[in-house]
Amino acid sequence: MRAKPLAKRMGHRKDREYVYLIGPYQGKYLGKINSYHHQVSGDVYAVNEYTFLLVGFNYDGNGADTFFWAGAANRPGPQGFIIPNEYGKTNILDRYHNKDFTLTLPDRKKITEIKWLAVYDLNNQNNFGDVYIPEEFEPPRVQNGGTFSKRSHNVSSSAIEIVDSKTIRIKDFTYDGKGKRTFFWTGVGAQPSSRGSKIPDEMGYLDPIRKYDKETITLELPGDKTIFDIDWISIYDLADNENYGHVLIADNLNVPPSLVKITPYEFSLPNCRQLHKNLQVSWEVFGPQITLQLSGQVEQSDYMSFGLSGSESSSQMIGADVVVAYIDDIRGYSIDYNITSLAPCVQVLGQNKGVCRDDMVGGLDSFQLNTYSRKDGINTITFRRTLISSDPGDKEIRLDRSNYVVWAFGQLDSNNEPAFHNFYPKSDILIDFNTTEPVNDCFSFTKHTDNPVQTWERVRIWEPTVRTFNAYLGPSGGLKGYQGITGHVSSGLAWYINGFMIPELYLKRGLTYVFKVRGGNNPHSPEHYHPLVITDEPRGGYDRLSDAKQSEIRVLAGVEFTRRGRPKPTAAGPLCLSQYPANYDRRLDDNFPSFKKFNRSLTTTCSYDEPATLEITPNITWPDTVYYNSFTHANMGWKMHIVDSYNNLRSSAVSQLTHNNKLGLILFIGYLLLQTMRQSIA
């Protein structure tokens, strides 16, 4: 096995010689700035064809009319152009003290088109410091690599791309998904071997990888690992120590440095297990107690969950005994939860079912909070419990064998309860908490600037002739679906109206409308019992709210009150449900470019019973904006606009139509013309 040379791991190539610099890879080293005046100094790297990185840059700020200056003349002079500063501004330079930042050439100019970069005073044409671009300079750029060797399990690909020092794009990747414990695997040496480490998949998971069929995926090397640390990437089965196919990584690749932010993991306990690229658990057993620590790169409003599986033979959420840990604006929490159904906690026959706190189902909160902190975007929460709890509803943490565990993280809802989680494992996870030697496969957290998620199309139904709405249930989609459209966390299901996910409805005062409701009428089901209600409150879940909160909400339809003043739903219809196909991984929802394509992948099953009907006639007392939702669960529906005239929608409707909806624009104009003709005839 060949070892990586130092130059491969951390050197920066300059012409044919290596310049050894201690520290992370920062691009192609151009040299130190030649200092002439005003304490100008620093190191300069080429990040890519258009961008410089200045490291440890200094300038006293005392020049009269000083800028970053570049040109194609033999030496710095008046022939040149201003390079905007690190903020993209062409202001006179202020003082810099040991600062790191990037400069991008304007107008898509390339580094190969200039001969020098200088700190230059235009007022007296004085050069304060410069660095020269070597002749035949080749800036870092995306490099093409080889293809995956075709050994077994249909592994193949087109040529891979080394995007930067941490990022590999694999085009047309295929793998049949039939390996036992198969991972993206990397290491050093002439050939792949078991002496390597996992690469998180394209979604950041460390589970055995799924089936791929000519897909283009992007992998990010974990922690502080770069392409200069590895010789190969393999599709490797750890169960049989078999390489299904691999690609070699060339030496001395001239690629851009990664812009990923690396935050070292910090844990005070001896054992650590990486669950996801953004979540790790560490632990220590001392006597009858175990101390656990969850560390996650999550948003401020997110929770982390970890615990014992509901099954003795697999990792299963139903029946699991978990902790939900989070930090609010004041303090940290580690709360004991019991999972009897994959739904928010609701009352069924007088008992709470779903994802419920232990103290709400007759148990005890067995976790004792120790410490909590939020630093550099990472929540770290430490807590403890006894191995054998005094709460009979808690599961025993076994030391005589490995334990099947579950984990998840996602957003908290408005009541600081865990909403439907966005991240969770699909495979079984075993942890032996009683190890003779400390175990640690954790690595540093990495984060790059994510592009904003492009949500699915927002549908608006404002056709005056539509007076009947068919309401049934379907999955809420990922970040592009319910959550992206509304900005609310999801319960996992959403209302589908006339075939669309949570469309905005436009209803005219004085007209009568009918909702045919098929949201489930079995009150014994915590997951699929959703009478339709209309209120002036956006989130729904009226039945779960306190009496005080209910008193603040105006119920417009779907609820009547008993003699004792208790709310009772009136629009509970039989269940009609769109569902994922068998063995589908809902974590892939965001791969669908549109709701239409997502909806085509679903199968809909409906009861033959007649739907419940909810008839409404909005009047002058109704607010301009109300909401249709579920009586039992929050965050399933969306807006209803109550208007006095459809004619008032003309200007706002045109402004809301997107350039991509040209057909909709044509139909809308046709509708306006038809309305005008009808009015003229009348």
C-alpha positions as semicolon CSV with decimal commas, in nm:
position;residue;x (nm);y (nm);z (nm)
1;M;0,000;0,000;0,000
2;R;0,143;0,334;-0,100
3;A;0,125;0,618;0,148
4;K;0,022;0,966;0,051
5;P;0,318;1,199;0,006
6;L;0,312;1,517;0,206
7;A;0,270;1,719;-0,112
8;K;-0,038;1,516;-0,198
9;R;-0,192;1,587;0,137
10;M;-0,118;1,952;0,200
11;G;0,124;2,091;-0,055
12;H;0,052;2,363;-0,308
13;R;0,209;2,317;-0,645
14;K;0,407;2,604;-0,795
15;D;0,538;2,535;-1,146
16;R;0,718;2,199;-1,105
17;E;0,822;2,244;-0,746
18;Y;0,617;2,192;-0,434
19;V;0,579;2,464;-0,176
20;Y;0,506;2,302;0,158
21;L;0,260;2,502;0,361
22;I;0,110;2,381;0,686
23;G;-0,266;2,414;0,687
24;P;-0,569;2,347;0,469
25;Y;-0,561;2,352;0,092
26;Q;-0,645;2,703;-0,026
27;G;-0,590;2,688;-0,400
28;K;-0,289;2,738;-0,626
29;Y;-0,021;2,937;-0,449
30;L;0,096;3,244;-0,640
31;G;0,335;3,382;-0,381
32;K;0,385;3,649;-0,119
33;I;0,294;4,006;-0,200
34;N;0,604;4,215;-0,273
35;S;0,585;4,494;-0,017
36;Y;0,695;4,848;-0,114
37;H;0,490;5,095;0,093
38;H;0,220;5,127;0,361
39;Q;0,290;4,786;0,521
40;V;0,124;4,594;0,237
41;S;0,180;4,217;0,282
42;G;0,013;3,879;0,260
43;D;-0,007;3,554;0,061
44;V;-0,203;3,517;-0,262
45;Y;-0,370;3,204;-0,402
46;A;-0,573;3,141;-0,715
47;V;-0,904;2,986;-0,614
48;N;-1,030;2,939;-0,969
49;E;-1,015;3,108;-1,309
50;Y;-1,166;3,431;-1,178
51;T;-1,091;3,453;-0,806
52;F;-0,795;3,531;-0,580
53;L;-0,769;3,437;-0,214
54;L;-0,566;3,679;0,000
55;V;-0,444;3,531;0,328
56;G;-0,310;3,743;0,614
57;F;-0,343;4,061;0,410
58;N;-0,222;4,388;0,564
59;Y;-0,243;4,752;0,453
60;D;-0,226;5,058;0,680
61;G;-0,502;5,244;0,494
62;N;-0,305;5,566;0,452
63;G;-0,306;5,583;0,072
64;A;-0,494;5,869;-0,090
65;D;-0,679;5,694;-0,372
66;T;-0,587;5,327;-0,333
67;F;-0,752;5,022;-0,492
68;F;-0,689;4,659;-0,578
69;W;-0,554;4,697;-0,933
70;A;-0,478;4,450;-1,212
71;G;-0,357;4,467;-1,568
72;A;-0,182;4,303;-1,862
73;A;0,118;4,542;-1,888
74;N;0,462;4,412;-1,790
75;R;0,450;4,594;-1,455
76;P;0,187;4,778;-1,249
77;G;0,107;5,125;-1,382
78;P;-0,180;5,342;-1,496
79;Q;-0,276;5,085;-1,760
80;G;-0,512;4,857;-1,564
81;F;-0,852;4,823;-1,396
82;I;-0,998;4,823;-1,045
83;I;-1,083;4,492;-0,880
84;P;-1,383;4,525;-0,644
85;N;-1,304;4,456;-0,279
86;E;-1,422;4,152;-0,083
87;Y;-1,772;4,304;-0,065
88;G;-1,793;4,365;-0,440
89;K;-1,751;4,743;-0,395
90;T;-1,506;4,974;-0,572
91;N;-1,453;5,198;-0,269
92;I;-1,112;5,336;-0,172
93;L;-0,941;5,072;0,041
94;D;-0,963;5,095;0,418
95;R;-0,711;4,952;0,664
96;Y;-0,662;4,576;0,668
97;H;-0,500;4,379;0,948
98;N;-0,416;4,011;0,892
99;K;-0,740;3,952;0,701
100;D;-0,840;3,658;0,477
101;F;-1,081;3,721;0,188
102;T;-1,143;3,661;-0,182
103;L;-1,134;3,903;-0,476
104;T;-1,320;3,828;-0,798
105;L;-1,213;3,987;-1,125
106;P;-1,487;4,206;-1,278
107;D;-1,673;4,140;-1,604
108;R;-1,579;3,770;-1,602
109;K;-1,215;3,854;-1,671
110;K;-0,981;3,561;-1,614
111;I;-0,658;3,545;-1,417
112;T;-0,487;3,418;-1,734
113;E;-0,568;3,753;-1,899
114;I;-0,362;3,959;-1,650
115;K;0,003;3,964;-1,545
116;W;-0,016;4,106;-1,193
117;L;-0,231;4,197;-0,897
118;A;-0,135;4,514;-0,709
119;V;-0,236;4,752;-0,433
120;Y;-0,216;5,074;-0,634
121;D;-0,272;5,445;-0,566
122;L;-0,430;5,611;-0,867
123;N;-0,379;5,963;-0,732
124;N;0,001;5,955;-0,743
125;Q;0,038;5,640;-0,955
126;N;0,229;5,463;-0,680
127;N;0,248;5,083;-0,644
128;F;0,232;4,983;-0,274
129;G;0,267;4,607;-0,331
130;D;0,221;4,343;-0,599
131;V;0,231;3,977;-0,694
132;Y;0,293;3,847;-1,047
133;I;0,109;3,575;-1,235
134;P;0,354;3,310;-1,363
135;E;0,374;3,254;-1,737
136;E;0,170;2,959;-1,867
137;F;-0,031;2,980;-1,546
138;E;-0,310;2,723;-1,519
139;P;-0,575;2,827;-1,267
140;P;-0,758;2,567;-1,057
141;R;-1,067;2,435;-1,229
142;V;-1,300;2,136;-1,222
143;Q;-1,106;1,825;-1,326
144;N;-1,239;1,517;-1,502
145;G;-1,152;1,178;-1,358
146;G;-1,205;0,817;-1,451
147;T;-1,516;0,602;-1,450
148;F;-1,621;0,344;-1,193
149;S;-1,488;0,002;-1,281
150;K;-1,763;-0,248;-1,360
151;R;-1,698;-0,534;-1,118
152;S;-2,040;-0,643;-0,991
153;H;-2,389;-0,530;-0,889
154;N;-2,417;-0,325;-1,209
155;V;-2,186;-0,054;-1,076
156;S;-2,098;0,194;-1,351
157;S;-2,074;0,564;-1,423
158;S;-1,961;0,824;-1,670
159;A;-1,641;1,016;-1,600
160;I;-1,647;1,165;-1,252
161;E;-1,578;1,533;-1,190
162;I;-1,357;1,661;-0,909
163;V;-1,544;1,985;-0,845
164;D;-1,315;2,110;-0,569
165;S;-1,091;1,972;-0,296
166;K;-1,385;1,811;-0,111
167;T;-1,652;1,758;-0,375
168;I;-1,692;1,476;-0,628
169;R;-1,972;1,466;-0,885
170;I;-2,055;1,120;-1,020
171;K;-2,249;1,123;-1,346
172;D;-2,481;0,845;-1,469
173;F;-2,415;0,643;-1,155
174;T;-2,572;0,298;-1,141
175;Y;-2,581;0,040;-0,860
176;D;-2,848;-0,230;-0,817
177;G;-2,885;-0,176;-0,440
178;K;-2,858;-0,548;-0,362
179;G;-2,543;-0,544;-0,150
180;K;-2,560;-0,637;0,219
181;R;-2,385;-0,342;0,388
182;T;-2,263;-0,132;0,099
183;F;-2,127;0,221;0,129
184;F;-1,946;0,492;-0,058
185;W;-1,597;0,408;0,072
186;T;-1,261;0,579;0,042
187;G;-0,901;0,531;0,152
188;V;-0,538;0,513;0,046
189;G;-0,348;0,241;-0,135
190;A;-0,331;0,091;-0,479
191;Q;-0,668;-0,088;-0,446
192;P;-0,978;-0,053;-0,226
193;S;-0,971;-0,245;0,100
194;S;-1,157;-0,266;0,429
195;R;-0,907;-0,020;0,573
196;G;-1,100;0,284;0,464
197;S;-1,383;0,507;0,579
198;K;-1,738;0,598;0,478
199;I;-1,833;0,891;0,261
200;P;-2,181;1,025;0,339
201;D;-2,421;0,978;0,051
202;E;-2,560;1,269;-0,148
203;M;-2,807;1,347;0,134
204;G;-2,551;1,322;0,413
205;Y;-2,651;0,976;0,539
206;L;-2,408;0,708;0,651
207;D;-2,657;0,424;0,597
208;P;-2,598;0,150;0,338
209;I;-2,659;0,314;0,002
210;R;-2,977;0,276;-0,201
211;K;-3,030;0,168;-0,561
212;Y;-2,920;0,417;-0,829
213;D;-3,013;0,411;-1,197
214;K;-2,804;0,646;-1,415
215;E;-2,828;0,927;-1,160
216;T;-2,596;1,224;-1,119
217;I;-2,503;1,264;-0,753
218;T;-2,262;1,486;-0,562
219;L;-2,057;1,355;-0,269
220;E;-1,874;1,563;-0,012
221;L;-1,574;1,414;0,165
222;P;-1,639;1,409;0,541
223;G;-1,480;1,628;0,804
224;D;-1,147;1,782;0,708
225;K;-1,069;1,510;0,451
226;T;-0,985;1,628;0,097
227;I;-0,906;1,461;-0,233
228;F;-0,538;1,507;-0,148
229;D;-0,589;1,253;0,135
230;I;-0,737;0,971;-0,073
231;D;-0,638;0,740;-0,359
232;W;-0,974;0,590;-0,453
233;I;-1,349;0,590;-0,407
234;S;-1,522;0,254;-0,397
235;I;-1,867;0,100;-0,377
236;Y;-1,770;-0,135;-0,097
237;D;-1,961;-0,403;0,092
238;L;-1,836;-0,431;0,449
239;A;-2,033;-0,749;0,515
240;D;-1,834;-0,948;0,255
241;N;-1,532;-0,714;0,224
242;E;-1,603;-0,690;-0,148
243;N;-1,531;-0,405;-0,387
244;Y;-1,819;-0,371;-0,635
245;G;-1,642;-0,103;-0,839
246;H;-1,407;0,189;-0,784
247;V;-1,241;0,489;-0,942
248;L;-0,885;0,609;-0,878
249;I;-0,809;0,970;-0,780
250;A;-0,510;1,120;-0,959
251;D;-0,228;1,294;-0,773
252;N;-0,167;1,669;-0,772
253;L;-0,505;1,769;-0,907
254;N;-0,526;2,140;-0,982
255;V;-0,877;2,197;-0,844
256;P;-1,039;2,487;-0,660
257;P;-1,029;2,475;-0,281
258;S;-1,353;2,384;-0,111
259;L;-1,559;2,667;0,032
260;V;-1,708;2,432;0,291
261;K;-1,686;2,557;0,647
262;I;-1,530;2,295;0,876
263;T;-1,616;2,299;1,247
264;P;-1,423;2,049;1,464
265;Y;-1,639;1,821;1,673
266;E;-1,613;1,866;2,046
267;F;-1,731;1,597;2,285
268;S;-1,637;1,528;2,644
269;L;-1,737;1,161;2,654
270;P;-1,507;0,874;2,550
271;N;-1,728;0,712;2,282
272;C;-1,870;0,877;1,970
273;R;-2,080;0,753;1,679
274;Q;-2,152;0,957;1,366
275;L;-2,521;0,908;1,280
276;H;-2,542;1,158;0,993
277;K;-2,302;1,417;0,860
278;N;-2,491;1,665;1,079
279;L;-2,556;1,453;1,389
280;Q;-2,344;1,250;1,632
281;V;-2,403;1,079;1,966
282;S;-2,141;1,017;2,233
283;W;-2,174;0,830;2,561
284;E;-2,021;0,694;2,879
285;V;-2,153;0,427;3,115
286;F;-2,075;0,475;3,483
287;G;-2,233;0,236;3,731
288;P;-2,611;0,210;3,682
289;Q;-2,624;0,525;3,468
290;I;-2,540;0,627;3,114
291;T;-2,450;0,980;3,009
292;L;-2,536;1,072;2,652
293;Q;-2,450;1,372;2,440
294;L;-2,617;1,475;2,115
295;S;-2,432;1,719;1,891
296;G;-2,602;1,841;1,577
297;Q;-2,548;2,103;1,312
298;V;-2,910;2,216;1,319
299;E;-3,110;2,536;1,313
300;Q;-3,199;2,715;1,634
301;S;-3,560;2,592;1,612
302;D;-3,467;2,228;1,542
303;Y;-3,478;1,925;1,768
304;M;-3,252;1,619;1,786
305;S;-3,395;1,282;1,883
306;F;-3,225;0,957;1,980
307;G;-3,332;0,643;2,162
308;L;-3,402;0,273;2,176
309;S;-3,592;0,105;1,895
310;G;-3,946;-0,021;1,935
311;S;-3,828;-0,360;1,807
312;E;-3,570;-0,603;1,947
313;S;-3,468;-0,711;1,597
314;S;-3,456;-0,388;1,391
315;S;-3,452;-0,011;1,415
316;Q;-3,820;0,084;1,435
317;M;-3,984;0,415;1,528
318;I;-4,317;0,266;1,640
319;G;-4,282;0,171;2,006
320;A;-3,950;0,353;2,043
321;D;-3,838;0,516;2,369
322;V;-3,653;0,836;2,277
323;V;-3,522;1,165;2,405
324;V;-3,612;1,487;2,224
325;A;-3,341;1,747;2,284
326;Y;-3,347;2,112;2,182
327;I;-3,248;2,461;2,289
328;D;-3,485;2,756;2,298
329;D;-3,403;3,120;2,361
330;I;-3,357;3,055;2,733
331;R;-3,240;2,701;2,808
332;G;-3,187;2,347;2,687
333;Y;-3,423;2,051;2,715
334;S;-3,396;1,671;2,711
335;I;-3,748;1,529;2,726
336;D;-3,857;1,166;2,739
337;Y;-4,098;1,065;2,460
338;N;-4,296;0,753;2,377
339;I;-4,388;0,678;2,013
340;T;-4,706;0,476;1,956
341;S;-4,787;0,619;1,613
342;L;-4,616;0,830;1,348
343;A;-4,841;1,126;1,419
344;P;-4,850;1,420;1,659
345;C;-4,982;1,337;2,005
346;V;-5,365;1,327;2,003
347;Q;-5,635;1,185;2,227
348;V;-5,782;0,852;2,117
349;L;-6,059;0,709;2,337
350;G;-5,942;0,924;2,624
351;Q;-5,575;0,826;2,587
352;N;-5,289;1,013;2,424
353;K;-5,146;0,837;2,119
354;G;-4,874;0,930;1,875
355;V;-4,543;1,100;1,953
356;C;-4,617;1,188;2,315
357;R;-4,416;1,300;2,616
358;D;-4,389;1,024;2,873
359;D;-4,558;1,239;3,137
360;M;-4,862;1,264;2,906
361;V;-4,907;0,887;2,885
362;G;-4,874;0,809;3,255
363;G;-4,495;0,775;3,260
364;L;-4,201;0,971;3,395
365;D;-3,947;1,198;3,232
366;S;-3,641;0,979;3,294
367;F;-3,375;1,207;3,142
368;Q;-3,177;1,448;3,355
369;L;-3,032;1,746;3,170
370;N;-2,663;1,812;3,238
371;T;-2,532;2,077;2,998
372;Y;-2,635;2,252;2,677
373;S;-2,473;2,499;2,440
374;R;-2,504;2,642;2,091
375;K;-2,179;2,739;1,921
376;D;-2,094;2,789;1,552
377;G;-2,438;2,661;1,452
378;I;-2,400;2,336;1,650
379;N;-2,631;2,237;1,936
380;T;-2,466;2,020;2,202
381;I;-2,687;1,876;2,476
382;T;-2,570;1,634;2,748
383;F;-2,810;1,434;2,966
384;R;-2,825;1,111;3,164
385;R;-3,063;0,836;3,270
386;T;-3,042;0,506;3,451
387;L;-2,986;0,194;3,243
388;I;-3,298;0,041;3,400
389;S;-3,557;0,312;3,450
390;S;-3,815;0,322;3,728
391;D;-4,071;0,400;3,458
392;P;-4,210;0,066;3,331
393;G;-4,279;0,235;2,996
394;D;-3,907;0,297;2,941
395;K;-3,686;0,044;2,769
396;E;-3,375;-0,099;2,932
397;I;-3,039;0,000;2,787
398;R;-2,866;-0,337;2,763
399;L;-2,495;-0,382;2,830
400;D;-2,482;-0,755;2,755
401;R;-2,549;-0,701;2,385
402;S;-2,586;-0,435;2,121
403;N;-2,899;-0,220;2,114
404;Y;-3,107;-0,129;1,811
405;V;-3,149;0,249;1,812
406;V;-3,338;0,516;1,618
407;W;-3,264;0,881;1,557
408;A;-3,412;1,181;1,380
409;F;-3,386;1,555;1,362
410;G;-3,619;1,819;1,228
411;Q;-3,812;2,132;1,315
412;L;-4,012;2,206;1,627
413;D;-4,368;2,322;1,580
414;S;-4,517;2,636;1,736
415;N;-4,574;2,446;2,062
416;N;-4,210;2,328;2,080
417;E;-4,321;1,975;1,995
418;P;-4,130;1,764;1,740
419;A;-4,286;1,798;1,397
420;F;-4,261;1,539;1,121
421;H;-3,887;1,481;1,095
422;N;-3,697;1,565;0,778
423;F;-3,394;1,347;0,854
424;Y;-3,404;0,987;0,976
425;P;-3,229;0,657;0,890
426;K;-3,374;0,388;0,665
427;S;-3,146;0,108;0,783
428;D;-3,092;-0,076;1,110
429;I;-2,848;0,084;1,355
430;L;-2,681;-0,117;1,632
431;I;-2,476;0,039;1,911
432;D;-2,284;-0,148;2,180
433;F;-2,280;0,090;2,476
434;N;-2,053;-0,139;2,682
435;T;-1,721;-0,132;2,495
436;T;-1,390;-0,231;2,652
437;E;-1,203;0,018;2,431
438;P;-1,342;0,361;2,336
439;V;-1,501;0,375;1,991
440;N;-1,500;0,686;1,777
441;D;-1,592;0,726;1,411
442;C;-1,699;1,090;1,443
443;F;-1,564;1,364;1,219
444;S;-1,582;1,742;1,198
445;F;-1,904;1,908;1,092
446;T;-1,906;2,063;0,745
447;K;-2,139;2,324;0,604
448;H;-2,155;2,500;0,271
449;T;-2,381;2,774;0,147
450;D;-2,699;2,607;0,028
451;N;-2,890;2,741;-0,268
452;P;-3,248;2,837;-0,178
453;V;-3,489;2,549;-0,232
454;Q;-3,716;2,608;-0,532
455;T;-4,060;2,518;-0,402
456;W;-4,319;2,345;-0,615
457;E;-4,570;2,562;-0,798
458;R;-4,823;2,748;-0,583
459;V;-5,173;2,670;-0,710
460;R;-5,460;2,918;-0,682
461;I;-5,819;2,820;-0,759
462;W;-6,029;3,127;-0,840
463;E;-6,260;3,004;-1,115
464;P;-6,609;3,143;-1,031
465;T;-6,782;2,831;-1,166
466;V;-6,599;2,601;-0,923
467;R;-6,829;2,567;-0,623
468;T;-6,740;2,213;-0,515
469;F;-6,408;2,113;-0,362
470;N;-6,302;1,752;-0,318
471;A;-6,078;1,731;-0,011
472;Y;-5,865;1,426;0,064
473;L;-5,522;1,350;0,214
474;G;-5,177;1,300;0,068
475;P;-4,811;1,324;0,169
476;S;-4,683;1,675;0,232
477;G;-4,367;1,636;0,022
478;G;-4,025;1,752;0,136
479;L;-3,886;2,104;0,156
480;K;-4,038;2,181;-0,184
481;G;-4,390;2,086;-0,077
482;Y;-4,606;2,197;0,215
483;Q;-4,316;2,330;0,419
484;G;-4,169;2,536;0,136
485;I;-4,504;2,677;0,023
486;T;-4,638;2,775;0,366
487;G;-4,323;2,825;0,573
488;H;-4,478;2,602;0,841
489;V;-4,341;2,273;0,964
490;S;-4,527;1,968;0,836
491;S;-4,722;1,695;1,012
492;G;-4,645;1,456;0,725
493;L;-4,986;1,481;0,558
494;A;-5,154;1,766;0,374
495;W;-5,495;1,842;0,229
496;Y;-5,529;1,782;-0,143
497;I;-5,809;1,992;-0,294
498;N;-5,934;1,899;-0,642
499;G;-5,608;1,713;-0,702
500;F;-5,370;1,990;-0,587
501;M;-5,167;2,008;-0,267
502;I;-5,292;2,292;-0,042
503;P;-5,410;2,530;-0,316
504;E;-5,515;2,881;-0,220
505;L;-5,891;2,911;-0,270
506;Y;-6,075;3,229;-0,373
507;L;-6,439;3,235;-0,257
508;K;-6,692;3,512;-0,314
509;R;-6,910;3,638;-0,033
510;G;-7,274;3,544;-0,078
511;L;-7,208;3,233;-0,285
512;T;-7,247;2,881;-0,146
513;Y;-6,965;2,629;-0,169
514;V;-6,949;2,259;-0,079
515;F;-6,648;2,066;0,047
516;K;-6,668;1,690;-0,001
517;V;-6,442;1,571;0,279
518;R;-6,253;1,241;0,280
519;G;-5,999;1,287;0,561
520;G;-6,082;0,982;0,772
521;N;-6,373;0,932;1,014
522;N;-6,227;0,677;1,256
523;P;-6,152;0,860;1,583
524;H;-5,954;0,555;1,699
525;S;-5,682;0,634;1,444
526;P;-5,423;0,890;1,561
527;E;-5,283;0,917;1,206
528;H;-5,586;0,920;0,977
529;Y;-5,867;1,105;1,154
530;H;-5,891;1,451;1,003
531;P;-6,225;1,632;1,003
532;L;-6,209;1,952;0,798
533;V;-6,247;2,285;0,977
534;I;-6,233;2,648;0,865
535;T;-6,104;2,909;1,109
536;D;-5,928;3,245;1,116
537;E;-5,609;3,079;1,252
538;P;-5,344;2,953;1,005
539;R;-5,212;2,635;1,166
540;G;-5,514;2,421;1,262
541;G;-5,521;2,133;1,509
542;Y;-5,804;2,303;1,697
543;D;-5,875;1,997;1,913
544;R;-5,517;1,993;2,051
545;L;-5,526;2,352;2,172
546;S;-5,592;2,466;2,526
547;D;-5,928;2,615;2,620
548;A;-5,766;2,957;2,643
549;K;-5,617;2,928;2,294
550;Q;-5,943;2,794;2,148
551;S;-6,125;3,094;2,288
552;E;-5,900;3,322;2,080
553;I;-5,990;3,149;1,752
554;R;-6,297;3,212;1,543
555;V;-6,438;2,888;1,405
556;L;-6,623;2,958;1,081
557;A;-6,725;2,605;0,977
558;G;-6,670;2,240;1,064
559;V;-6,720;2,252;1,442
560;E;-7,024;2,258;1,668
561;F;-7,020;2,278;2,045
562;T;-7,186;2,044;2,294
563;R;-7,396;2,161;2,588
564;R;-7,078;2,146;2,796
565;G;-6,904;2,372;2,550
566;R;-6,676;2,104;2,408
567;P;-6,593;2,124;2,034
568;K;-6,722;1,847;1,809
569;P;-6,627;1,815;1,440
570;T;-6,907;1,801;1,182
571;A;-6,712;1,715;0,864
572;A;-6,543;1,380;0,929
573;G;-6,562;1,179;0,607
574;P;-6,428;0,837;0,503
575;L;-6,059;0,808;0,430
576;C;-5,920;0,884;0,085
577;L;-5,542;0,881;0,087
578;S;-5,269;0,926;-0,172
579;Q;-4,969;0,717;-0,070
580;Y;-4,613;0,644;-0,171
581;P;-4,549;0,324;-0,367
582;A;-4,410;0,027;-0,175
583;N;-4,049;0,059;-0,056
584;Y;-4,032;0,423;-0,162
585;D;-3,789;0,646;0,030
586;R;-3,975;0,968;0,111
587;R;-3,642;1,140;0,178
588;L;-3,620;1,168;-0,202
589;D;-3,930;1,390;-0,234
590;D;-3,722;1,695;-0,320
591;N;-3,583;1,516;-0,626
592;F;-3,916;1,577;-0,801
593;P;-3,900;1,903;-0,999
594;S;-4,274;1,967;-0,974
595;F;-4,579;1,863;-0,775
596;K;-4,731;1,720;-1,093
597;K;-4,450;1,466;-1,127
598;F;-4,455;1,397;-0,752
599;N;-4,830;1,338;-0,763
600;R;-4,796;1,095;-1,054
601;S;-4,574;0,874;-0,837
602;L;-4,847;0,832;-0,575
603;T;-5,129;0,577;-0,560
604;T;-5,467;0,684;-0,423
605;T;-5,695;0,456;-0,223
606;C;-6,043;0,571;-0,127
607;S;-6,332;0,429;0,071
608;Y;-6,653;0,365;-0,124
609;D;-6,858;0,540;0,146
610;E;-7,010;0,877;0,071
611;P;-6,795;1,175;0,171
612;A;-6,890;1,413;0,449
613;T;-7,014;1,747;0,321
614;L;-6,926;2,087;0,460
615;E;-7,141;2,362;0,311
616;I;-7,040;2,723;0,360
617;T;-7,166;3,063;0,246
618;P;-6,909;3,331;0,329
619;N;-7,070;3,659;0,428
620;I;-6,969;4,010;0,516
621;T;-6,861;3,908;0,867
622;W;-6,594;3,668;0,736
623;P;-6,235;3,797;0,737
624;D;-6,064;3,848;0,402
625;T;-5,830;3,555;0,476
626;V;-5,933;3,233;0,651
627;Y;-5,783;2,885;0,658
628;Y;-5,896;2,529;0,594
629;N;-5,720;2,276;0,817
630;S;-5,754;1,955;1,016
631;F;-5,951;1,948;1,341
632;T;-5,701;1,710;1,502
633;H;-5,355;1,794;1,360
634;A;-5,180;2,120;1,292
635;N;-5,020;2,230;0,964
636;M;-5,213;2,042;0,697
637;G;-5,405;2,310;0,508
638;W;-5,369;2,663;0,377
639;K;-5,540;2,988;0,279
640;M;-5,888;3,078;0,162
641;H;-5,932;3,432;0,029
642;I;-6,280;3,574;0,076
643;V;-6,355;3,837;-0,189
644;D;-6,643;4,069;-0,273
645;S;-6,593;4,039;-0,648
646;Y;-6,383;3,824;-0,877
647;N;-6,320;4,132;-1,088
648;N;-6,098;4,263;-0,808
649;L;-5,862;3,973;-0,874
650;R;-5,766;4,088;-1,222
651;S;-5,461;4,300;-1,143
652;S;-5,337;4,085;-0,855
653;A;-5,391;3,765;-1,052
654;V;-5,184;3,885;-1,346
655;S;-4,899;3,989;-1,113
656;Q;-4,901;3,650;-0,943
657;L;-4,874;3,451;-1,264
658;T;-4,517;3,355;-1,339
659;H;-4,334;3,373;-1,668
660;N;-4,334;2,994;-1,672
661;N;-4,714;2,983;-1,669
662;K;-4,782;3,128;-2,014
663;L;-5,071;2,890;-2,073
664;G;-5,231;3,003;-1,747
665;L;-5,192;3,366;-1,858
666;I;-5,365;3,294;-2,191
667;L;-5,651;3,115;-2,018
668;F;-5,688;3,396;-1,765
669;I;-5,699;3,664;-2,037
670;G;-5,958;3,454;-2,219
671;Y;-6,161;3,437;-1,900
672;L;-6,147;3,818;-1,860
673;L;-6,260;3,868;-2,220
674;L;-6,548;3,627;-2,165
675;Q;-6,653;3,813;-1,850
676;T;-6,640;4,144;-2,037
677;M;-6,858;4,002;-2,318
678;R;-7,112;3,869;-2,066
679;Q;-7,130;4,208;-1,893
680;S;-7,179;4,392;-2,224
681;I;-7,458;4,151;-2,325
682;A;-7,624;4,194;-1,987
